């Protein structure tokens, strides 16, 4: 891989952390909370966001996979008439901050290897900033990143290029010297729109047939990234 690469920007869910292991537990906890334990109602409402409560599994097209909390709240709103849009977002973020995180690979040594090679690192997620920081804190790796942005950090959300370009500005790099790494089409479309190189990983819900047309490479997980970069 070209030595011109000087920065790596990661998606969070499905990239740094295994998507299913994290967000299936979150979805179950959130739905049972807003439905006060009524599993039948929780099952019906879960279907509106592409989650099968009985099977504890997301549909590949679920809005949760790449959507923002605001978009998820909009889908849930008609089915939760007792809650405002802002109220739903607050509950989504509260449960997200509590969600158990399973690292896709041991993150501390992985990130230390990239930093030792002189790479600037960032996170751009469609999750909110506060739970994103909580997840990185819980993993003990927040200090490895030069930049962390959520959908509510003022740069917009993916698939728009705003948060990606904000990272490039923050670390003083031209976009073509940055690699965007993600598990969804949203991540890779954003990367292409920002003028970055793009790498897909298979620790989310999308398969290689979805990611390959938008990626310079598709890897099993982020642990294969140093090899692709030639480190």
HELIX and SHEET records of a PDB file:
HELIX    1   1 UNK A   19  UNK A   34  1                                  16    
HELIX    2   2 UNK A   39  UNK A   48  1                                  10    
HELIX    3   3 UNK A   63  UNK A   66  1                                   4    
HELIX    4   4 UNK A   69  UNK A   77  1                                   9    
HELIX    5   5 UNK A   85  UNK A   98  1                                  14    
HELIX    6   6 UNK A  107  UNK A  116  1                                  10    
HELIX    7   7 UNK A  129  UNK A  139  1                                  11    
HELIX    8   8 UNK A  142  UNK A  144  5                                   3    
HELIX    9   9 UNK A  162  UNK A  171  1                                  10    
HELIX   10  10 UNK A  175  UNK A  177  5                                   3    
HELIX   11  11 UNK A  185  UNK A  194  1                                  10    
HELIX   12  12 UNK A  208  UNK A  211  1                                   4    
HELIX   13  13 UNK A  212  UNK A  214  5                                   3    
HELIX   14  14 UNK A  222  UNK A  224  5                                   3    
HELIX   15  15 UNK A  225  UNK A  229  1                                   5    
SHEET    1   A 6 UNK A 147  UNK A 149  0                                        
SHEET    2   A 6 UNK A 120  UNK A 124  1                                        
SHEET    3   A 6 UNK A   7  UNK A  10  1                                        
SHEET    4   A 6 UNK A 178  UNK A 182  1                                        
SHEET    5   A 6 UNK A 197  UNK A 201  1                                        
SHEET    6   A 6 UNK A 217  UNK A 219  1                                        
SHEET    1   B 2 UNK A  51  UNK A  52  0                                        
SHEET    2   B 2 UNK A  57  UNK A  58 -1                                        
END                                                                             
